[in-house]
Amino acid sequence: MNQSGPAVEVTKDRNGILQVVLRNPRGASARVSLYGGQVLSWRTDRGEELLFASTKAIFKPPYAVRGGIPICFPQFGQRGSLEQHGFARNRIWIIDDNPPPLHPNDPSDKAYTDLLLKPSEDDLKIWPNSFEFRLRVSLTADGNLSLMSRIRNINYKPFSFSIAYLTYFSISDISEVRVEGLETLDYLDNLCQRERFTEQGDALTFESEVDRIYLGSRDTIAIFDHERKRTFLIQKQGLPDVGVWNPWEKKSKTMVDFGDEEYKEMLCVNGAAVEKPITLKPGEEWTGRLELSVVPSS
């Protein structure tokens, strides 16, 4: 069931940019833009949207889209001359004509698409490293969303990168959610010049701006949304760190592509590899995987 099957449809957005729509037999769906290789929508079989997108998001180059799942590569954050969060999230990807085969353990009944990003001449001027970034976005029969990345060094020298899947979850109310799976971890606090602290609480709750990177986390993180009686499960491989972000009231008002009150209905929790960048020798490949699911909870 590859790119041409009944569950996979290629369309265009209003700016003429290609999008791939994945549907499973039960009616769940995901929409992926070739701009940024970005998942913009993930819906349940009842049509309920699980990802947040700002009503003020800008959907055309050179801006990154505020919402969904932007891919931050080859860096997360702001360092050196590279733009914040790297350039992968505002480049046009292509549909991969020569994707790697499905893994033997992969279910055959999932809808998926394979995308590819290679650096342009301009990209090589700002980050002089040749790479192939292959991304497979899958929607399983259960409605789970999976993103699997393969990044290969096709350079003559080693290079290092950091990466994050900046996932904007749609929530009922930021004051009604809690995140579990981060207890006792060290984190870098971006609101305090990346100073290192240790998480003291048994669950993370929100009453002000948060911008942290939790280090060396377990492979499953849960976001409990009490009001909607549902829990997001984030399962990850090859992504040791977890970014948590909510801009809160004051910061929201300074962002042109974000509504003043929208901080109440979104929470970013990101599978990431940030603290220790990944280094690839020539010809080496790194694989990372993120799987998102949603389950009913009390």
FENLIN-V791074 format. One record per backbone hydrogen bond with DSSP energy under -0.5 kcal/mol. NH is the residue of the N-H (numbers start at 0). CO is the residue of the C=O. E is the energy in kcal/mol with one decimal. If there is no record, write none. Layout:
NH_CO_E + NH_CO_E
This chain:
4_1_-2.1 + 7_4_-1.8 + 8_20_-2.4 + 10_8_-0.6 + 10_18_-2.8 + 12_16_-2.5 + 15_12_-2.3 + 18_10_-2.8 + 19_31_-3.1 + 20_8_-3.4 + 21_19_-0.5 + 21_29_-3.2 + 22_6_-2.5 + 23_27_-2.1 + 26_23_-2.1 + 28_42_-1.6 + 29_21_-2.1 + 30_40_-2.2 + 31_19_-2.8 + 32_37_-3.1 + 33_17_-2.7 + 35_33_-1.1 + 35_90_-3.3 + 37_32_-0.8 + 37_34_-0.7 + 38_68_-0.8 + 39_30_-3.1 + 39_37_-0.5 + 40_30_-1.3 + 42_28_-2.9 + 43_47_-2.1 + 46_43_-2.1 + 49_41_-2.8 + 51_167_-2.3 + 53_65_-2.4 + 56_53_-1.4 + 58_56_-0.6 + 62_59_-1.7 + 66_64_-1.4 + 67_51_-2.7 + 68_38_-2.4 + 69_165_-1.0 + 71_69_-0.6 + 71_163_-3.1 + 72_70_-0.8 + 72_84_-0.8 + 78_76_-0.5 + 81_78_-0.7 + 84_76_-3.0 + 85_82_-2.3 + 86_72_-0.6 + 87_72_-2.3 + 89_86_-1.6 + 90_87_-1.1 + 92_33_-3.6 + 92_90_-0.6 + 93_115_-2.5 + 95_113_-2.7 + 96_94_-0.6 + 98_95_-0.5 + 105_102_-2.0 + 109_106_-0.7 + 110_138_-2.1 + 111_0_-0.8 + 112_136_-2.0 + 114_134_-3.2 + 115_93_-2.6 + 116_132_-2.2 + 118_130_-0.6 + 123_119_-2.2 + 124_120_-1.0 + 125_121_-1.4 + 126_122_-2.7 + 128_126_-2.9 + 131_151_-1.7 + 132_116_-2.5 + 133_131_-0.6 + 133_149_-3.3 + 134_114_-2.6 + 135_147_-2.8 + 136_112_-2.2 + 136_134_-0.6 + 137_135_-0.5 + 137_145_-2.7 + 138_110_-2.9 + 139_143_-2.4 + 142_139_-1.7 + 144_291_-2.4 + 145_137_-2.6 + 146_289_-2.9 + 147_135_-2.5 + 148_287_-2.9 + 149_133_-2.8 + 150_285_-2.5 + 151_131_-2.6 + 151_149_-0.5 + 152_283_-2.7 + 153_129_-1.7 + 153_151_-0.7 + 158_279_-1.8 + 160_277_-2.0 + 161_73_-2.3 + 162_272_-1.6 + 163_71_-1.5 + 164_270_-2.4 + 165_69_-2.2 + 165_163_-0.9 + 166_164_-1.8 + 167_67_-2.7 + 167_165_-0.6 + 168_166_-0.9 + 168_266_-2.7 + 169_49_-2.5 + 170_168_-0.5 + 170_264_-1.7 + 173_263_-1.8 + 175_172_-2.7 + 176_173_-0.9 + 177_223_-1.7 + 178_203_-2.2 + 179_221_-2.7 + 183_198_-0.9 + 184_181_-1.8 + 186_196_-2.8 + 187_212_-2.5 + 188_186_-0.5 + 188_194_-2.7 + 189_187_-0.8 + 189_210_-2.5 + 190_210_-0.5 + 191_188_-1.7 + 192_189_-0.6 + 193_188_-1.6 + 194_188_-0.8 + 194_191_-1.6 + 196_186_-2.8 + 198_184_-3.4 + 203_178_-2.8 + 204_202_-0.6 + 209_245_-2.2 + 211_243_-2.4 + 212_187_-2.1 + 213_241_-3.4 + 214_185_-2.7 + 216_239_-2.9 + 217_180_-0.6 + 220_233_-2.3 + 221_179_-2.5 + 222_231_-2.5 + 223_177_-2.9 + 223_221_-0.6 + 224_222_-0.5 + 224_229_-2.7 + 225_175_-1.6 + 225_223_-0.7 + 228_224_-0.8 + 228_225_-0.5 + 229_224_-1.7 + 230_294_-3.0 + 231_222_-2.4 + 232_292_-2.8 + 233_220_-3.1 + 234_232_-0.6 + 234_290_-2.8 + 235_218_-2.2 + 236_288_-2.4 + 240_271_-2.8 + 241_213_-2.4 + 242_269_-2.0 + 243_211_-2.5 + 244_267_-2.4 + 245_209_-2.4 + 250_246_-0.9 + 251_247_-1.7 + 252_248_-1.3 + 253_250_-1.7 + 254_251_-1.3 + 255_253_-0.6 + 257_254_-1.2 + 261_258_-1.0 + 263_260_-1.6 + 264_261_-1.6 + 265_262_-0.8 + 266_168_-1.5 + 267_244_-2.3 + 268_166_-1.5 + 268_266_-0.6 + 269_242_-3.0 + 270_164_-0.6 + 271_240_-2.5 + 272_162_-2.8 + 276_274_-0.7 + 277_160_-2.8 + 279_158_-2.7 + 282_152_-2.7 + 283_280_-2.5 + 285_150_-2.6 + 287_148_-2.0 + 288_236_-2.6 + 289_146_-2.5 + 290_234_-3.2 + 291_144_-3.4 + 292_232_-2.0 + 294_230_-2.6 + 296_228_-2.1
